[in-house]
């Protein structure tokens, strides 16, 4: 199995909002734990996407500000959010929704929730 990661860095708080990989990209915004909890994370989620990650519980920032900059300054085709089923992970989805609204762009948003057992929640 090979890595599908296309760019570096991947941490939301570290990435430049004008990173060249964002142009015409499908953007994957994932909670840190997801890649460890879901066995096929690279093939199912990272493949063919620009990936950024974060943990709303551990990072002391409001992701919506950085995500708004990314969405406002780039031509992003679609956003995919992957988060864990635990309550603290809801913050990454909320920040993404606020950022899309703040950027005043009509971007398709798809959300996946990973269970503690490593499955995609129905």
ZADRENDO-965428 format. One record per residue: residue number from 1; chain; x, y, z of N, C-alpha, C, CB in turn. Coordinates in steps of 0.05 Angstrom, whole numbers, plus 32768, in hexadecimal, padded with zeros to 4 digits. Each point is the difference from the previous one (the first is absolute). Glycine has a CB too. Layout:
 resi chain  npx  npy  npz capx capy capz  cpx  cpy  cpz cbpx cbpy cbpz
  NUM     A    X    Y    Z    X    Y    Z    X    Y    Z    X    Y    Z
...
% end
This chain:
 resi chain  npx  npy  npz capx capy capz  cpx  cpy  cpz cbpx cbpy cbpz
    1     A 8011 7FE9 8000 7FEF 8017 8000 8012 8019 8000 7FDB 7FE7 8018
    2     A 801F 802C 7FD6 8010 8018 7FFF 7FF1 8018 800A 8018 7FED 7FD9
    3     A 7FF7 8027 802F 7FF3 8018 800A 7FF3 800F 7FE9 8022 8003 8025
    4     A 7FC7 8009 7FE0 7FF2 8010 7FEC 8003 801E 8005 7FDF 7FDA 7FFA
    5     A 8030 802D 801B 8004 801C 8007 800E 800F 7FEA 8001 7FF3 8031
    6     A 7FF4 8024 7FC8 800B 800F 7FE9 8010 8019 8008 7FD9 7FF0 7FE6
    7     A 8024 801A 8032 800D 8019 8007 8009 8000 801E 7FE4 8018 7FDD
    8     A 802C 7FFB 8029 800A 8004 801C 8003 801D 8005 8018 7FD4 8000
    9     A 7FE1 8037 8016 7FF6 7FF2 8018 7FE3 7FFA 7FFE 8022 8018 801B
   10     A 7FD3 7FD9 7FF9 7FE4 7FF9 7FFF 7FF0 800C 8018 800D 7FD6 7FE7
   11     A 8001 8033 802D 7FF2 800B 8017 7FF3 801A 7FF9 8021 7FEB 801F
   12     A 7FC6 8019 7FE8 7FF1 8018 7FF9 800E 8019 8009 7FD6 7FE6 8004
   13     A 8035 8019 8014 800D 8018 800B 801B 8006 7FF2 7FE9 7FF7 802C
   14     A 8022 7FF7 7FC6 801A 8004 7FF3 7FFF 8006 7FE2 8012 7FE2 8021
   15     A 7FD9 8016 7FD2 7FFF 8002 7FE2 7FFA 801D 7FF8 7FF0 7FD0 7FFD
   16     A 801D 8038 7FED 7FFC 801A 7FF4 7FE5 8000 7FF2 8033 8008 7FFB
   17     A 7FBD 800C 800A 7FE5 8001 7FF4 8001 8003 7FE2 7FEE 8013 802A
   18     A 8029 7FF4 7FCB 8003 8003 7FE3 8011 7FE9 7FF4 7FFA 8032 8005
   19     A 8007 7FB8 8008 8010 7FE9 7FF6 7FF6 7FF9 7FE4 8007 7FEF 8030
   20     A 800B 800D 7FBE 7FF9 7FFB 7FE4 7FEF 7FE7 7FFC 802A 8017 7FF3
   21     A 7FD7 7FD6 801F 7FF1 7FE8 7FFD 7FE1 8004 8003 8028 7FE7 8011
   22     A 7FD0 802F 7FFA 7FE3 8005 8005 7FF1 8006 7FE6 800C 8011 802D
   23     A 8001 7FF9 7FBE 7FF2 8008 7FE8 7FF2 7FE8 7FF3 8022 8025 7FF9
   24     A 7FC4 7FDE 8003 7FEF 7FEB 7FF4 8001 7FE5 800F 8009 8017 7FD4
   25     A 7FFC 7FEA 8046 8003 7FE8 8010 7FE5 7FF8 800D 8030 800C 8007
   26     A 7FCF 7FDA 7FFF 7FED 7FF6 8013 8010 8000 801A 7FE5 7FE3 7FDF
   27     A 8011 802C 8035 800E 8004 8019 7FF6 7FED 8015 8007 8030 7FF5
   28     A 800B 7FC0 8017 7FF9 7FEE 8016 8008 800E 801A 8006 7FD6 7FE3
   29     A 7FE7 802E 802E 8005 800B 801B 7FF9 7FEA 8014 7FF6 8031 7FF1
   30     A 801F 7FC5 801C 7FFC 7FE8 8011 800A 8005 801C 8005 7FE3 7FD8
   31     A 7FED 8012 803B 8009 8000 801C 8018 7FED 8002 7FD1 800A 8011
   32     A 8042 7FFD 7FFF 8019 7FF1 8002 7FFD 7FE2 8005 8013 8029 8012
   33     A 7FDA 7FD0 7FFF 7FFD 7FE3 8008 7FF5 7FEF 7FE9 7FF9 8010 802E
   34     A 7FFA 7FFB 7FBF 7FF3 7FF0 7FEB 8012 7FED 7FF1 7FE0 8025 7FFC
   35     A 8038 7FE5 7FFE 8012 7FEF 7FF1 800A 7FE8 8010 800F 8029 7FE7
   36     A 7FF0 7FD8 8033 8007 7FEA 8011 7FE9 7FED 8005 8022 801D 8015
   37     A 7FC6 7FEE 7FEB 7FE8 7FF0 8006 7FF5 7FF1 7FE8 7FF6 8021 8024
   38     A 800E 7FEB 7FC4 7FF4 7FF4 7FE8 8017 7FF4 7FEF 7FD9 8021 8000
   39     A 8027 7FC5 7FFD 8015 7FF1 7FF4 8007 8009 7FE3 7FF2 7FDA 801C
   40     A 7FFB 802B 7FD4 8004 8007 7FE4 7FFF 801E 7FFB 7FED 7FD4 7FF3
   41     A 801C 803C 801F 7FFD 801D 7FFF 800D 800C 7FE7 8000 8001 8031
   42     A 8018 7FF5 7FC7 800D 800B 7FE8 7FF0 7FFA 7FE7 802C 7FFA 8017
   43     A 7FCC 7FEE 7FE5 7FF1 7FF9 7FE8 7FE5 800C 7FFF 8019 7FD6 7FFF
   44     A 7FD9 802A 8017 7FE4 800A 8001 7FFE 801F 8000 7FF4 7FD6 8018
   45     A 801F 8037 7FF7 7FFD 801C 8004 8016 8012 7FF4 7FE7 7FF4 8029
   46     A 8032 8005 7FDB 8016 8011 7FF7 8004 8000 7FE2 8016 7FF8 802C
   47     A 7FE6 7FF1 7FC8 8004 7FFD 7FE3 7FF2 8015 7FF0 8006 7FCF 8007
   48     A 8009 803F 7FE8 7FF5 8014 7FED 7FF6 8019 800E 7FF5 7FDC 7FE2
   49     A 8014 8029 8037 7FF7 8018 800F 8018 800E 800C 7FD4 7FEA 800A
   50     A 8029 802F 7FFC 8013 800F 8010 7FF8 7FFD 801D 800A 8022 7FDA
   51     A 8008 7FD5 8037 7FF9 7FF9 801B 800A 8014 8014 8001 7FD1 7FF2
   52     A 7FED 8038 8020 8008 800F 8017 7FF3 7FF4 8019 8006 802B 7FE4
   53     A 8009 7FD6 8032 7FF6 7FF3 8018 8002 8012 8019 800D 7FD4 7FEC
   54     A 7FE4 8025 8028 8002 800E 8019 7FF0 7FF2 8016 8006 802B 7FE7
   55     A 7FFD 7FDF 8031 7FF1 7FF5 8017 7FF4 8018 800F 801E 7FD7 8004
   56     A 7FC8 802D 7FFA 7FF4 8017 800D 8002 8000 801E 7FE1 8001 7FDA
   57     A 8024 7FE8 8032 8003 7FFF 801D 801C 8008 8009 7FDE 7FDB 8001
   58     A 8037 801D 7FEF 801B 8005 8008 800C 8019 7FF5 8005 7FD0 8003
   59     A 7FF3 8039 7FE6 800A 8018 7FF4 7FF2 8018 800B 800C 7FE8 7FD6
   60     A 8002 802C 8033 7FF4 8017 800D 7FFC 8017 7FEB 8016 7FF3 802C
   61     A 7FDB 8006 7FBF 7FF9 8014 7FEC 7FE4 7FFC 7FF6 8031 8003 7FF2
   62     A 7FC4 8012 8001 7FE6 7FFD 7FF4 8005 7FF9 7FE2 7FEA 8022 8020
   63     A 8012 7FC5 7FD9 8005 7FF7 7FE5 7FF0 8010 7FEB 8009 7FD3 8012
   64     A 7FE0 8037 7FF5 7FF0 800D 7FEC 800E 8018 7FF3 7FD7 7FF1 801A
   65     A 803A 801D 7FF5 800F 8016 7FF5 8013 7FF8 7FEA 7FFD 8017 802C
   66     A 8013 7FD4 7FD9 8013 7FF6 7FEC 7FF1 7FF4 7FE9 8023 7FF8 8024
   67     A 7FC9 7FF8 7FE2 7FF0 7FF4 7FEA 7FF2 8014 7FEF 7FFA 7FD8 801D
   68     A 7FFD 803E 7FEF 7FF4 8015 7FF0 8014 800C 7FED 7FE0 800A 8025
   69     A 8039 7FFB 7FE4 8015 800A 7FEE 8005 7FED 7FE9 8015 8018 8028
   70     A 7FED 7FCE 7FDE 8005 7FEC 7FEC 7FEA 8000 7FEB 8019 7FE4 8021
   71     A 7FCE 801B 7FE8 7FE9 7FFF 7FEE 7FFD 801A 7FF0 7FEA 7FE0 8020
   72     A 801A 8036 7FED 7FFD 801A 7FF3 8014 8005 7FEA 7FED 8012 802A
   73     A 802C 7FE5 7FDB 8016 8006 7FEE 8007 7FEB 7FEB 8011 801B 8025
   74     A 7FDE 7FD0 7FDA 8006 7FEA 7FED 7FE6 7FF7 7FF3 8027 7FF2 801C
   75     A 7FDC 8001 7FCD 7FEA 7FF5 7FF1 7FFD 7FE3 8007 8006 8021 7FDA
   76     A 7FEE 7FD9 803D 7FFD 7FE5 8009 7FE6 7FF4 7FF5 801A 800B 802B
   77     A 7FE8 7FDD 7FCA 7FE9 7FF4 7FF3 7FEC 7FF4 8014 801D 7FF6 7FD9
   78     A 7FEE 7FFD 803C 7FEF 7FF1 8013 8010 7FFD 801A 7FE8 7FE7 7FDA
   79     A 8009 8016 803C 800D 7FFC 801A 7FF5 7FE6 800C 8006 8032 8007
   80     A 800C 7FBE 8003 7FF8 7FE7 800E 800B 8002 801D 8001 7FE5 7FD4
   81     A 7FED 8019 803F 8008 8000 801C 7FFD 7FE3 800B 7FF1 8030 8006
   82     A 8024 7FC8 8008 8000 7FE6 800D 8007 8005 801D 800D 7FE6 7FD6
   83     A 7FE1 8011 803B 8003 8004 801D 7FF9 7FE7 800F 7FF7 8031 7FFB
   84     A 8011 7FCD 801E 7FF9 7FEA 8011 7FE4 8005 800C 8031 7FF7 800B
   85     A 7FC3 7FF5 8000 7FE5 8002 800B 7FFF 800E 801C 7FF4 7FD7 7FE6
   86     A 8023 802E 8025 8002 800C 801B 7FF8 801E 7FFE 8024 7FDF 800E
   87     A 7FD0 802C 8007 7FF6 801B 8000 8014 8015 7FF8 7FE0 7FF2 8022
   88     A 8039 800C 7FE8 8014 8015 7FFA 8006 8002 7FE3 8013 7FF8 802D
   89     A 7FEA 7FF3 7FC4 8005 8000 7FE3 7FEC 8010 7FF0 8016 7FD4 8005
   90     A 7FD3 8031 8006 7FEB 800F 7FF2 800B 801C 7FFA 7FDC 7FE6 8017
   91     A 8037 8024 7FF8 800C 801A 7FFC 800C 8004 7FE5 8008 8002 8030
   92     A 8004 7FE9 7FC4 800C 8003 7FE6 7FEB 8002 7FEA 8027 7FE5 8010
   93     A 7FC3 800E 7FF4 7FEA 8003 7FEC 7FF2 801B 8003 7FF9 7FCF 8002
   94     A 8003 803A 8017 7FF4 801A 8005 8011 8017 7FF4 7FEB 7FEE 802A
   95     A 802F 8010 7FDA 8013 8014 7FF6 7FFF 8001 7FE1 801D 7FFA 8029
   96     A 7FE1 7FEF 7FCB 7FFF 7FFE 7FE3 7FE6 800D 7FF5 801C 7FD6 8001
   97     A 7FCE 8024 800C 7FE6 800C 7FF8 8001 801F 8003 7FE8 7FD5 800D
   98     A 8023 8034 8009 8002 801D 8004 8012 800D 7FEB 7FF9 7FF9 8031
   99     A 801D 7FF9 7FC9 8013 800B 7FEC 7FF3 8002 7FE4 8026 7FEC 801B
  100     A 7FCB 8000 7FDD 7FF3 8001 7FE6 7FEC 8018 8000 8005 7FCE 7FFA
  101     A 7FED 8035 801C 7FED 8016 8002 800E 801B 8000 7FE0 7FE3 8019
  102     A 8036 8020 7FF6 800F 8019 8002 800D 8007 7FE5 8008 7FF6 8030
  103     A 8000 7FF5 7FC1 800D 8005 7FE6 7FEB 8007 7FEB 8025 7FE1 800D
  104     A 7FC2 801A 7FF9 7FEA 8006 7FEE 8004 7FF1 7FE5 7FF9 802D 8017
  105     A 800D 7FBA 7FEB 8004 7FEF 7FE8 7FED 7FE9 8001 8030 800E 7FFC
  106     A 7FC7 7FE9 7FED 7FEF 7FE9 7FFD 8011 7FE8 7FFA 7FD9 801D 7FF0
  107     A 8030 7FD5 8025 8011 7FE9 7FFD 7FF2 7FE8 800C 802A 801D 8002
  108     A 7FD6 7FCD 7FEF 7FF5 7FE7 800A 800F 7FF6 8019 7FF0 7FF4 7FD1
  109     A 8002 8005 8044 800C 7FF5 8018 7FF6 7FE4 8005 8004 802F 8013
  110     A 800E 7FBF 7FF0 7FFA 7FE4 8006 800D 7FF9 801B 7FFD 7FF3 7FCE
  111     A 7FF4 8001 8044 800B 7FF9 801B 7FFE 7FE2 8005 7FF3 802E 8010
  112     A 8022 7FC8 7FFB 8001 7FE4 8009 8007 7FFF 801D 800E 7FF0 7FD2
  113     A 7FE5 7FFE 803D 8005 7FFC 801C 800B 7FE4 8004 7FDC 8021 800D
  114     A 803C 7FDE 8000 800C 7FE6 8006 7FF9 7FF8 801D 8026 800A 7FDF
  115     A 7FD1 7FDD 8024 7FF9 7FF6 801B 801A 7FF9 800F 7FD3 7FEF 7FEF
  116     A 802A 800D 802B 8016 7FF7 8010 800A 7FE4 7FF8 7FEF 801D 8026
  117     A 7FFF 7FD4 7FCD 8007 7FE6 7FF7 800D 8000 7FE4 7FDB 7FEE 801B
  118     A 802A 802A 7FDA 800E 8002 7FE6 7FEF 7FFD 7FE8 8025 7FEF 8017
  119     A 7FC1 8015 7FEB 7FED 7FFE 7FEA 7FF6 801B 7FF8 7FF3 7FD2 800E
  120     A 8002 8031 7FDA 7FF3 8019 7FF8 7FE3 7FFE 800A 801E 8006 7FD7
  121     A 7FDA 800E 8039 7FE5 8000 800B 7FEB 8004 7FEA 8013 8013 802B
  122     A 7FD7 7FDF 7FD8 7FEA 8002 7FEC 7FF1 801A 8002 7FFC 7FCF 8001
% end
